[in-house]
Amino acid sequence: MANSKSVSPVEVEKYVAGINFPVNKNQLVDHAREKGAPKEVLDFMSDFPERDYVSAADVAKGVGQVRH
């Protein structure tokens, strides 16, 4: 489960910048890990819905779908 601290779409976008879309959730998390994302961001992203993401804006929507 994600850390109770909220993670912003901007913070997530920082760690998925440069990824080639479309990608699935696991690819997003792996890319963020490779870019040095902190554990709280990785945990938060692990709670994203299981689906394909087609753009940075789509990833931002995923942030909004994580239940706190």
URPENOR-V820655 format. One record per backbone hydrogen bond with DSSP energy under -1.0 kcal/mol. NH is the residue of the N-H (numbers start at 1). CO is the residue of the C=O. If there is no record, write none. Layout:
# URPENOR-V820655
nh,co
NH,CO
NH,CO
This chain:
# URPENOR-V820655
nh,co
12,8
13,9
14,10
15,12
17,13
19,16
23,53
28,24
29,25
30,26
31,27
32,28
33,29
34,30
35,31
36,33
37,32
42,38
43,39
44,40
45,41
46,42
47,44
48,45
51,49
53,23
59,55
60,56
61,57
62,58
63,59
64,60
66,63
